[in-house]
Amino acid sequence: MKANTMKDAKLGNVSVSKLFYKMSIPMIFAMMVNGMYYLVDAIFVGWGVGSDGLGGLAVVFPLQMFATALGVAVGTGTASIISIELGNRRKGEAAKTVITSIIFSLVLGILLPGLLIIFKKQMIYLFGATDEIYAYVDGYYTYIIYGFVFIFLNFLEINVIRAEGNAKLAAIGMFLGTILNIILDPIFIFGFYMGTAGAALATVISRIISTIYLSHYYLCGKSVIQIQKYAWKFKVNKLKQVLALGTGVFFNQIGFFLLAIAMSLSLRHYGSSLDISIYGVFSRIYVFITMPFLGLAQGIQPIIGYNFGAEKYRRIKQTIKKALILAVSMGLVLFAIMTFFPAAVLGLFTKDTIIIREGVEPMRMAMLMTPFIGFQILSYFFFLAINQPFKALFISLSRQAIFTLPLVVILPLFIGKMGIWAAYPIADIISVTIAYLLLKKETGKMKEDLNLMSLHDEVSHYGNYRQQAC
């Protein structure tokens, strides 16, 4: 117990520089590895099935993002509460929150696939499938939905473990799942000739094993939060807190969900199945590119949350400054790759020269604001960590739902198919500017609070000195 107490206390005592790199670097690599789930399936399907298979993955992609939205929302909301509770030395309340989230994830993971299998055909066409690629969509859809419960539990475990300050273990859990997915994909696709169904099955099995591995951490009592010591009861008030803090990231992911549907439908209207296949590749690359920024933000969230609970505002400001510098640096590297080598990136997914040729310009157009998208993601997690869910929700919605989605519908009316792709950088410019201004204003308030606290400490010290002198 003493070791666990010392572990969570480090979030408020260890130097910010050392803590920043210890918490953020593992999560950056972990989220990039986690993002490989989306890339690996597309790579093997592109080479093993063909462009129609990529189109099938593109149609099911919104559904995957919806499941991810639910999992990340519960996991992130739980992590936010845990960070603050640990900062306030309330481990019992943190444990009750984790138990409630586990129960909720299990129930949701059983009910949702049941509904989706009943309305399978309707859902497939709703997401933009054409008759030519229906069979490829059906194969992936049928298997992937049964793994939702493990997606929910996996994201919950990863977020809770990193909230305790054990970013290394969370990274290992994600790395394990991705490696297994890379191994199983070619076995099912090339070995058993299962096509898109094999890609989905490989993903589900990988999630299951990763979930079991991370569960061992809690079952063996190695965690800071000892959930075995508390009654397994569902607390409605705890779930409300989790969902309130997770709503922002849920709608952020739902933004991806709605945007993916709008993209498929718009490209079907203004283009062809080929354009949907190009989007099938782009959508997964786009999500993968956001992963290092998400990893950075999730890595620093426990630091910000803990120190916010402990009222150590100077440490929060130092953390944010380092995070913004690293985010821009990563963004510039990714921007250079996507701008100068788009054909090479597309070539990883398919040997179809038409897809590669037609996909270069849309890729460059959509990725113009890559150096700065980290501002929006970091701002969201910052407000989440300091328990301001409404600001976090607005920032989260601003990118996909508020700006990109309407632009995807409106711009093609004036400039045709390329307007669909131009919606991305235009929306990024607006959302990044808003996020930066809100973050700057809030950290400015913390500076004022810090000065007031320093003044209070000086007055108290002077008062003690006068008493001793008398």
PLY file of the C-alpha trace (Angstrom):
ply
format ascii 1.0
element vertex 470
property float x
property float y
property float z
element edge 469
property int vertex1
property int vertex2
end_header
0.00 0.00 0.00
2.88 2.34 0.83
4.44 1.71 -2.59
1.15 2.52 -4.29
0.81 5.75 -2.30
4.31 6.79 -3.32
3.50 5.95 -6.95
0.53 8.30 -7.27
2.26 11.01 -5.16
4.98 11.27 -7.81
2.50 13.08 -10.07
2.75 16.07 -7.75
6.37 15.89 -6.62
8.68 14.64 -9.38
10.17 17.35 -11.62
7.82 18.32 -14.45
10.39 17.63 -17.18
11.11 14.11 -15.96
7.44 13.35 -15.35
6.39 14.81 -18.71
8.63 12.54 -20.74
7.98 9.53 -18.55
4.21 9.88 -18.99
3.91 11.24 -22.53
6.50 9.36 -24.58
5.16 5.86 -23.76
1.60 7.01 -24.50
2.62 8.61 -27.81
4.16 5.36 -29.00
1.31 3.36 -27.47
-1.36 5.35 -29.30
0.58 5.13 -32.55
0.76 1.38 -32.03
-2.95 1.36 -31.21
-3.61 3.28 -34.41
-2.02 0.41 -36.29
-5.26 -1.50 -35.70
-6.80 0.74 -38.36
-3.82 0.69 -40.71
-2.97 -3.01 -40.58
-6.41 -4.19 -41.66
-6.41 -1.77 -44.59
-2.88 -2.73 -45.69
-3.53 -6.47 -45.73
-7.02 -6.10 -47.23
-5.66 -3.77 -49.93
-3.02 -6.29 -50.97
-4.99 -9.47 -50.29
-8.50 -8.51 -51.40
-8.19 -5.40 -53.58
-9.79 -1.98 -53.97
-13.32 -3.31 -53.38
-12.14 -4.68 -50.05
-10.82 -1.23 -49.11
-14.22 0.17 -50.04
-15.84 -2.38 -47.72
-13.62 -1.28 -44.83
-14.46 2.37 -45.57
-18.18 1.68 -45.19
-17.77 -0.14 -41.84
-15.29 2.46 -40.57
-17.99 4.76 -39.10
-19.27 1.86 -37.02
-15.78 1.20 -35.69
-15.47 4.86 -34.81
-18.79 4.71 -32.98
-17.59 1.79 -30.86
-14.30 3.61 -30.28
-16.26 6.72 -29.26
-18.11 4.80 -26.57
-14.96 3.07 -25.30
-12.81 6.19 -25.25
-15.60 8.25 -23.63
-16.01 5.87 -20.70
-12.26 5.34 -20.39
-11.34 9.02 -20.57
-14.13 10.12 -18.24
-13.10 7.47 -15.70
-9.44 8.49 -15.99
-10.28 12.16 -15.40
-12.14 11.36 -12.18
-9.40 9.02 -10.97
-6.66 11.61 -11.51
-8.53 14.20 -9.45
-9.53 11.70 -6.73
-5.94 10.49 -6.35
-4.81 14.10 -6.08
-7.32 14.51 -3.25
-6.27 11.19 -1.61
-9.70 9.54 -2.14
-8.78 6.11 -3.48
-12.07 4.56 -2.35
-14.09 6.89 -4.57
-11.72 6.18 -7.44
-12.24 2.42 -7.02
-16.04 2.76 -7.01
-15.83 4.75 -10.23
-13.75 2.03 -11.92
-16.17 -0.72 -10.82
-19.17 1.20 -12.17
-17.42 1.76 -15.51
-16.54 -1.93 -15.84
-20.17 -2.99 -15.27
-21.45 -0.38 -17.72
-18.95 -1.49 -20.40
-19.97 -5.14 -20.05
-23.69 -4.41 -20.39
-23.18 -2.05 -23.33
-20.86 -4.48 -25.07
-23.52 -7.22 -24.98
-26.59 -5.17 -25.96
-25.14 -3.11 -28.83
-23.99 -6.02 -31.08
-27.41 -7.64 -30.64
-29.11 -4.58 -32.12
-26.57 -4.20 -34.91
-26.93 -7.78 -36.13
-30.72 -7.44 -36.28
-30.55 -4.38 -38.54
-27.38 -5.38 -40.39
-28.55 -4.88 -44.00
-30.15 -1.52 -43.28
-27.04 -0.28 -41.46
-24.70 -1.35 -44.26
-26.58 0.63 -46.90
-27.06 3.55 -44.51
-23.28 3.87 -44.20
-22.90 4.30 -47.97
-22.37 0.80 -49.39
-22.94 0.12 -53.07
-24.11 -3.20 -54.49
-20.61 -3.85 -55.87
-18.94 -3.84 -52.45
-21.82 -5.13 -50.28
-20.28 -8.60 -49.80
-16.98 -7.08 -48.62
-18.82 -4.85 -46.16
-20.87 -7.77 -44.84
-17.80 -9.90 -44.12
-16.09 -7.24 -42.02
-19.27 -6.00 -40.30
-20.43 -9.44 -39.14
-17.28 -10.23 -37.16
-16.18 -6.80 -35.93
-19.36 -6.04 -33.93
-18.88 -9.07 -31.67
-15.62 -7.61 -30.44
-17.18 -4.38 -29.17
-17.29 -5.49 -25.53
-13.52 -6.03 -25.60
-12.96 -2.66 -27.28
-14.86 -1.03 -24.41
-13.00 -2.94 -21.68
-9.63 -2.47 -23.38
-9.96 1.30 -23.64
-11.18 1.45 -20.02
-8.21 -0.53 -18.72
-5.69 1.50 -20.70
-7.08 4.82 -19.48
-7.38 3.75 -15.84
-3.85 2.35 -15.75
-2.34 5.51 -17.23
-4.38 7.63 -14.79
-2.57 5.81 -11.99
0.72 6.92 -13.52
1.66 3.57 -15.08
1.89 4.71 -18.70
4.44 1.99 -19.49
2.04 -0.87 -18.75
-0.77 0.81 -20.71
1.62 1.10 -23.67
2.61 -2.57 -23.42
-1.05 -3.62 -23.44
-1.73 -1.68 -26.65
1.52 -2.87 -28.23
0.59 -6.50 -27.53
-2.77 -6.19 -29.27
-1.28 -4.56 -32.36
1.50 -7.14 -32.75
-1.07 -9.92 -32.55
-3.21 -8.16 -35.16
-0.23 -7.91 -37.51
0.45 -11.63 -37.08
-3.16 -12.81 -37.41
-4.22 -10.63 -40.37
-2.13 -12.44 -43.02
-2.99 -15.82 -41.49
-6.75 -15.28 -41.86
-6.63 -13.27 -45.12
-3.95 -15.20 -47.08
-3.85 -18.49 -45.19
-7.57 -19.17 -44.70
-8.78 -16.96 -47.59
-11.32 -15.21 -45.34
-11.00 -11.78 -46.97
-12.43 -8.84 -45.04
-14.00 -11.23 -42.51
-10.52 -12.48 -41.66
-9.28 -8.94 -41.03
-12.16 -8.33 -38.62
-11.61 -11.64 -36.81
-7.91 -10.87 -36.37
-8.77 -7.50 -34.81
-11.30 -9.02 -32.39
-8.93 -11.77 -31.19
-6.15 -9.22 -30.66
-8.42 -7.03 -28.53
-9.47 -10.03 -26.42
-5.90 -11.04 -25.59
-4.85 -7.44 -24.83
-7.84 -7.07 -22.49
-6.99 -10.28 -20.63
-3.35 -9.21 -20.24
-4.24 -5.84 -18.70
-6.89 -7.40 -16.42
-4.10 -9.34 -14.73
-2.72 -6.06 -13.34
-5.83 -5.56 -11.22
-6.59 -9.17 -10.40
-3.11 -9.57 -8.88
-3.43 -6.44 -6.72
-0.54 -4.55 -8.32
-2.59 -1.44 -9.01
-2.83 1.77 -6.98
-6.62 1.40 -6.99
-7.55 -1.84 -5.25
-10.95 -2.66 -6.75
-11.01 -6.10 -5.06
-11.54 -4.45 -1.67
-14.87 -2.88 -2.59
-18.35 -4.25 -3.30
-19.13 -4.57 -6.99
-22.12 -2.28 -7.10
-23.29 -0.09 -9.95
-23.36 3.56 -8.85
-25.58 5.78 -11.01
-24.01 8.97 -9.66
-20.54 7.70 -10.60
-21.68 6.86 -14.12
-23.14 10.36 -14.48
-19.77 11.86 -13.56
-17.94 9.58 -15.99
-20.30 10.35 -18.86
-20.24 14.08 -18.12
-16.47 14.15 -18.46
-16.43 11.66 -21.31
-19.11 13.41 -23.35
-16.59 15.64 -25.07
-14.39 12.84 -26.37
-17.52 10.84 -27.24
-18.82 13.59 -29.48
-15.33 14.10 -30.87
-15.32 10.46 -31.96
-18.98 10.69 -33.00
-17.86 13.57 -35.17
-15.57 11.08 -36.94
-18.54 8.69 -37.15
-20.88 11.22 -38.76
-18.13 12.65 -40.93
-17.23 9.19 -42.23
-20.87 8.58 -43.22
-21.11 12.01 -44.87
-17.86 11.40 -46.76
-18.99 8.03 -48.08
-22.39 9.37 -49.15
-20.91 12.53 -50.73
-18.25 10.58 -52.59
-20.87 8.11 -53.79
-22.91 11.06 -55.12
-20.11 13.15 -56.65
-17.71 10.32 -57.47
-17.67 6.52 -57.62
-16.69 3.36 -55.74
-13.08 4.27 -56.54
-13.40 7.49 -54.53
-14.88 5.54 -51.62
-11.86 3.21 -51.77
-9.52 6.22 -51.68
-11.40 7.47 -48.65
-11.07 3.99 -47.13
-7.30 4.47 -47.13
-7.34 8.17 -46.22
-9.72 7.77 -43.26
-7.42 5.29 -41.58
-4.33 7.37 -42.25
-6.13 10.43 -40.89
-7.08 8.65 -37.67
-3.55 7.26 -37.34
-2.06 10.75 -37.68
-4.11 11.98 -34.72
-2.83 9.13 -32.54
0.51 10.67 -31.43
-1.34 13.84 -30.39
-3.90 11.79 -28.48
-1.07 9.87 -26.83
0.64 13.10 -25.80
-2.61 14.53 -24.43
-3.53 11.36 -22.56
-0.01 11.14 -21.16
-0.15 14.61 -19.60
-3.81 14.39 -18.49
-2.98 12.61 -15.18
-0.29 15.22 -14.45
-2.70 18.09 -15.04
-5.60 16.43 -13.20
-3.53 15.47 -10.16
-1.88 18.89 -9.83
-5.20 20.63 -10.39
-6.64 18.65 -7.48
-3.53 19.49 -5.44
-3.68 23.19 -6.53
-0.17 23.14 -7.98
-0.85 25.42 -10.94
2.75 26.21 -11.81
3.33 22.55 -12.67
0.26 22.58 -14.93
1.54 25.57 -16.92
4.97 23.99 -17.33
3.39 20.78 -18.58
1.19 22.54 -21.13
4.10 24.55 -22.51
6.21 21.43 -23.09
3.25 19.60 -24.63
2.52 22.36 -27.16
6.15 22.50 -28.32
6.26 18.73 -28.79
2.88 18.69 -30.56
3.96 21.25 -33.18
7.23 19.38 -33.73
5.42 16.10 -34.35
2.90 17.85 -36.60
5.65 19.27 -38.80
7.20 15.84 -39.30
3.86 14.27 -40.24
3.05 17.19 -42.53
6.34 16.75 -44.39
5.69 13.04 -44.93
2.13 13.53 -46.19
3.06 16.49 -48.40
6.21 15.18 -50.09
5.56 11.42 -50.12
1.77 10.90 -50.51
2.14 8.34 -53.31
4.54 6.26 -51.21
2.10 6.31 -48.29
-0.81 5.26 -50.52
1.39 2.56 -52.03
1.59 0.86 -48.64
-2.11 0.00 -48.91
-2.62 -0.96 -52.53
-0.90 -1.83 -55.78
-3.73 -0.20 -57.74
-2.03 2.63 -59.65
-5.34 4.39 -60.26
-6.06 4.73 -56.53
-2.52 5.99 -55.94
-2.70 8.53 -58.79
-6.16 9.81 -57.92
-5.50 9.89 -54.18
-2.40 12.12 -54.10
-4.09 15.52 -54.41
-6.95 14.79 -51.97
-4.36 13.57 -49.45
-2.28 16.73 -49.72
-5.34 18.95 -49.53
-6.79 17.33 -46.43
-3.49 17.29 -44.50
-2.57 20.99 -44.84
-3.16 21.84 -41.16
-1.40 18.80 -39.68
1.28 20.88 -37.86
-1.36 22.57 -35.70
-4.09 20.01 -35.00
-2.34 19.13 -31.75
-3.58 22.44 -30.28
-7.18 21.28 -30.51
-6.53 17.84 -29.02
-4.36 19.13 -26.17
-6.90 21.83 -25.33
-9.68 19.28 -25.11
-7.78 17.04 -22.67
-6.64 20.06 -20.65
-10.21 21.18 -19.94
-11.19 17.59 -19.30
-8.41 17.24 -16.72
-9.42 20.41 -14.82
-13.07 19.28 -14.71
-14.56 21.72 -17.22
-16.55 19.29 -19.40
-18.59 21.92 -21.27
-15.54 23.71 -22.66
-14.01 20.35 -23.47
-17.21 19.35 -25.26
-17.26 22.52 -27.36
-13.63 22.09 -28.40
-14.26 18.44 -29.18
-17.31 19.19 -31.33
-15.74 22.15 -33.10
-13.53 20.16 -35.44
-15.61 17.34 -36.93
-19.24 18.09 -36.10
-19.51 21.90 -36.07
-17.22 22.82 -38.97
-15.98 19.89 -41.09
-19.31 18.10 -41.45
-21.27 21.11 -42.82
-18.37 22.03 -45.12
-18.32 18.50 -46.58
-21.96 19.02 -47.57
-21.75 22.67 -48.72
-18.41 23.04 -50.55
-19.06 20.35 -53.22
-22.11 22.34 -54.33
-19.73 25.05 -55.57
-16.43 23.36 -56.44
-17.40 19.72 -56.91
-15.64 16.66 -55.52
-12.48 18.48 -54.42
-14.65 20.57 -52.07
-15.19 17.43 -49.99
-11.47 17.23 -49.31
-11.01 21.01 -48.90
-13.41 20.90 -45.93
-10.69 19.38 -43.73
-8.06 22.19 -43.70
-10.67 24.97 -43.59
-12.36 23.44 -40.55
-8.98 22.82 -38.90
-8.00 26.49 -39.21
-11.17 27.59 -37.42
-11.17 24.93 -34.69
-7.46 25.25 -33.90
-7.79 29.04 -33.52
-10.72 28.67 -31.10
-8.92 25.99 -29.06
-5.77 28.09 -28.77
-7.66 31.17 -27.57
-9.60 29.22 -24.93
-6.43 27.51 -23.69
-4.55 30.80 -23.50
-7.37 32.43 -21.54
-7.64 29.59 -19.03
-3.89 29.32 -18.38
-3.88 33.09 -17.93
-6.39 32.67 -15.10
-4.13 30.05 -13.53
-1.29 32.56 -13.59
-3.45 35.01 -11.64
-4.42 32.29 -9.16
-0.76 31.41 -8.79
0.14 35.01 -7.97
-2.67 35.20 -5.41
-1.50 31.96 -3.79
2.08 33.24 -3.66
0.89 36.51 -2.07
-1.15 34.55 0.48
1.88 32.41 1.35
4.05 35.51 1.81
1.46 37.16 4.07
1.14 33.98 6.15
4.91 33.71 6.43
5.17 37.35 7.53
2.42 36.81 10.12
4.24 33.80 11.57
7.44 35.82 11.69
5.73 38.65 13.63
4.24 36.17 16.13
7.67 34.59 16.72
9.25 38.02 17.12
6.69 39.02 19.72
0 1
1 2
2 3
3 4
4 5
5 6
6 7
7 8
8 9
9 10
10 11
11 12
12 13
13 14
14 15
15 16
16 17
17 18
18 19
19 20
20 21
21 22
22 23
23 24
24 25
25 26
26 27
27 28
28 29
29 30
30 31
31 32
32 33
33 34
34 35
35 36
36 37
37 38
38 39
39 40
40 41
41 42
42 43
43 44
44 45
45 46
46 47
47 48
48 49
49 50
50 51
51 52
52 53
53 54
54 55
55 56
56 57
57 58
58 59
59 60
60 61
61 62
62 63
63 64
64 65
65 66
66 67
67 68
68 69
69 70
70 71
71 72
72 73
73 74
74 75
75 76
76 77
77 78
78 79
79 80
80 81
81 82
82 83
83 84
84 85
85 86
86 87
87 88
88 89
89 90
90 91
91 92
92 93
93 94
94 95
95 96
96 97
97 98
98 99
99 100
100 101
101 102
102 103
103 104
104 105
105 106
106 107
107 108
108 109
109 110
110 111
111 112
112 113
113 114
114 115
115 116
116 117
117 118
118 119
119 120
120 121
121 122
122 123
123 124
124 125
125 126
126 127
127 128
128 129
129 130
130 131
131 132
132 133
133 134
134 135
135 136
136 137
137 138
138 139
139 140
140 141
141 142
142 143
143 144
144 145
145 146
146 147
147 148
148 149
149 150
150 151
151 152
152 153
153 154
154 155
155 156
156 157
157 158
158 159
159 160
160 161
161 162
162 163
163 164
164 165
165 166
166 167
167 168
168 169
169 170
170 171
171 172
172 173
173 174
174 175
175 176
176 177
177 178
178 179
179 180
180 181
181 182
182 183
183 184
184 185
185 186
186 187
187 188
188 189
189 190
190 191
191 192
192 193
193 194
194 195
195 196
196 197
197 198
198 199
199 200
200 201
201 202
202 203
203 204
204 205
205 206
206 207
207 208
208 209
209 210
210 211
211 212
212 213
213 214
214 215
215 216
216 217
217 218
218 219
219 220
220 221
221 222
222 223
223 224
224 225
225 226
226 227
227 228
228 229
229 230
230 231
231 232
232 233
233 234
234 235
235 236
236 237
237 238
238 239
239 240
240 241
241 242
242 243
243 244
244 245
245 246
246 247
247 248
248 249
249 250
250 251
251 252
252 253
253 254
254 255
255 256
256 257
257 258
258 259
259 260
260 261
261 262
262 263
263 264
264 265
265 266
266 267
267 268
268 269
269 270
270 271
271 272
272 273
273 274
274 275
275 276
276 277
277 278
278 279
279 280
280 281
281 282
282 283
283 284
284 285
285 286
286 287
287 288
288 289
289 290
290 291
291 292
292 293
293 294
294 295
295 296
296 297
297 298
298 299
299 300
300 301
301 302
302 303
303 304
304 305
305 306
306 307
307 308
308 309
309 310
310 311
311 312
312 313
313 314
314 315
315 316
316 317
317 318
318 319
319 320
320 321
321 322
322 323
323 324
324 325
325 326
326 327
327 328
328 329
329 330
330 331
331 332
332 333
333 334
334 335
335 336
336 337
337 338
338 339
339 340
340 341
341 342
342 343
343 344
344 345
345 346
346 347
347 348
348 349
349 350
350 351
351 352
352 353
353 354
354 355
355 356
356 357
357 358
358 359
359 360
360 361
361 362
362 363
363 364
364 365
365 366
366 367
367 368
368 369
369 370
370 371
371 372
372 373
373 374
374 375
375 376
376 377
377 378
378 379
379 380
380 381
381 382
382 383
383 384
384 385
385 386
386 387
387 388
388 389
389 390
390 391
391 392
392 393
393 394
394 395
395 396
396 397
397 398
398 399
399 400
400 401
401 402
402 403
403 404
404 405
405 406
406 407
407 408
408 409
409 410
410 411
411 412
412 413
413 414
414 415
415 416
416 417
417 418
418 419
419 420
420 421
421 422
422 423
423 424
424 425
425 426
426 427
427 428
428 429
429 430
430 431
431 432
432 433
433 434
434 435
435 436
436 437
437 438
438 439
439 440
440 441
441 442
442 443
443 444
444 445
445 446
446 447
447 448
448 449
449 450
450 451
451 452
452 453
453 454
454 455
455 456
456 457
457 458
458 459
459 460
460 461
461 462
462 463
463 464
464 465
465 466
466 467
467 468
468 469
